[in-house]
Amino acid sequence: MTSLQEDMERLKPDKVPHHIAIIMDGNGRWAQRQNLSRIKGHKKGLEATKAVVEACEELGVKIITLYAFSKENWRRPRKEVNDRMRKLQKYL
């Protein structure tokens, strides 16, 4: 059994939050530090978000808010913006 599974089993249902908000930030910077493209970083971020959403469902979290795209993101290169929009549509 993994540590995460053990942690989830020890959680008390009355202690699980009703609503969790996540600010999805830093995926492009993470990718650059890994010598990957920013677009690959955004994909990895969405994969991580999917895992978190699935864990929240398993725990019984009722509401999840994802802040995934700020107004500053519109200033990024068109290719990056288009790729992020396509990925958001796919994952949502």
GIZI-V683068 format. One record per residue. N is the residue number from 1. RES is the residue in three letters. PHI is phi in radians with two decimals (NA if undefined). D_CENTER is the distance of its C-alpha to the mean C-alpha in whole Angstrom. Layout:
n:N res:RES phi:PHI d_center:D_CENTER
n:N res:RES phi:PHI d_center:D_CENTER
//
This chain:
n:1 res:MET phi:NA d_center:24
n:2 res:THR phi:-1.35 d_center:21
n:3 res:SER phi:-1.06 d_center:21
n:4 res:LEU phi:-1.09 d_center:17
n:5 res:GLN phi:-1.07 d_center:19
n:6 res:GLU phi:-1.09 d_center:22
n:7 res:ASP phi:-1.05 d_center:20
n:8 res:MET phi:-1.14 d_center:19
n:9 res:GLU phi:-1.20 d_center:23
n:10 res:ARG phi:-1.43 d_center:24
n:11 res:LEU phi:-1.15 d_center:22
n:12 res:LYS phi:-1.58 d_center:24
n:13 res:PRO phi:-0.94 d_center:23
n:14 res:ASP phi:-1.33 d_center:25
n:15 res:LYS phi:-1.76 d_center:22
n:16 res:VAL phi:-1.34 d_center:19
n:17 res:PRO phi:-1.12 d_center:18
n:18 res:HIS phi:-1.30 d_center:18
n:19 res:HIS phi:-2.39 d_center:15
n:20 res:ILE phi:-2.18 d_center:12
n:21 res:ALA phi:-1.99 d_center:10
n:22 res:ILE phi:-2.22 d_center:7
n:23 res:ILE phi:-1.71 d_center:8
n:24 res:MET phi:-1.51 d_center:6
n:25 res:ASP phi:-2.46 d_center:9
n:26 res:GLY phi:1.68 d_center:11
n:27 res:ASN phi:-1.17 d_center:9
n:28 res:GLY phi:-1.16 d_center:13
n:29 res:ARG phi:-1.14 d_center:15
n:30 res:TRP phi:-1.03 d_center:13
n:31 res:ALA phi:-1.07 d_center:14
n:32 res:GLN phi:-1.07 d_center:18
n:33 res:ARG phi:-1.17 d_center:19
n:34 res:GLN phi:-1.61 d_center:18
n:35 res:ASN phi:1.07 d_center:20
n:36 res:LEU phi:-1.99 d_center:18
n:37 res:SER phi:-1.27 d_center:18
n:38 res:ARG phi:-1.04 d_center:15
n:39 res:ILE phi:-1.08 d_center:14
n:40 res:LYS phi:-1.14 d_center:14
n:41 res:GLY phi:-1.12 d_center:11
n:42 res:HIS phi:-1.13 d_center:9
n:43 res:LYS phi:-1.12 d_center:10
n:44 res:LYS phi:-1.08 d_center:9
n:45 res:GLY phi:-1.08 d_center:5
n:46 res:LEU phi:-1.17 d_center:5
n:47 res:GLU phi:-1.11 d_center:7
n:48 res:ALA phi:-1.13 d_center:5
n:49 res:THR phi:-1.11 d_center:3
n:50 res:LYS phi:-1.02 d_center:6
n:51 res:ALA phi:-1.10 d_center:8
n:52 res:VAL phi:-1.16 d_center:7
n:53 res:VAL phi:-1.09 d_center:8
n:54 res:GLU phi:-1.11 d_center:11
n:55 res:ALA phi:-1.13 d_center:12
n:56 res:CYS phi:-1.08 d_center:12
n:57 res:GLU phi:-1.07 d_center:14
n:58 res:GLU phi:-1.08 d_center:16
n:59 res:LEU phi:-1.39 d_center:17
n:60 res:GLY phi:1.67 d_center:18
n:61 res:VAL phi:-1.16 d_center:15
n:62 res:LYS phi:-1.50 d_center:17
n:63 res:ILE phi:-2.29 d_center:14
n:64 res:ILE phi:-2.23 d_center:11
n:65 res:THR phi:-1.89 d_center:10
n:66 res:LEU phi:-1.98 d_center:7
n:67 res:TYR phi:-1.67 d_center:9
n:68 res:ALA phi:-1.90 d_center:8
n:69 res:PHE phi:-2.71 d_center:12
n:70 res:SER phi:-1.64 d_center:14
n:71 res:LYS phi:-1.12 d_center:18
n:72 res:GLU phi:-1.15 d_center:18
n:73 res:ASN phi:-1.09 d_center:16
n:74 res:TRP phi:-1.14 d_center:19
n:75 res:ARG phi:-1.48 d_center:21
n:76 res:ARG phi:-1.27 d_center:19
n:77 res:PRO phi:-0.98 d_center:21
n:78 res:ARG phi:-0.93 d_center:22
n:79 res:LYS phi:-1.05 d_center:21
n:80 res:GLU phi:-1.16 d_center:17
n:81 res:VAL phi:-1.08 d_center:17
n:82 res:ASN phi:-1.06 d_center:18
n:83 res:ASP phi:-1.11 d_center:16
n:84 res:ARG phi:-1.13 d_center:13
n:85 res:MET phi:-1.14 d_center:14
n:86 res:ARG phi:-1.08 d_center:15
n:87 res:LYS phi:-1.15 d_center:12
n:88 res:LEU phi:-1.06 d_center:11
n:89 res:GLN phi:-1.06 d_center:14
n:90 res:LYS phi:-1.11 d_center:14
n:91 res:TYR phi:-1.33 d_center:10
n:92 res:LEU phi:-1.27 d_center:11
//
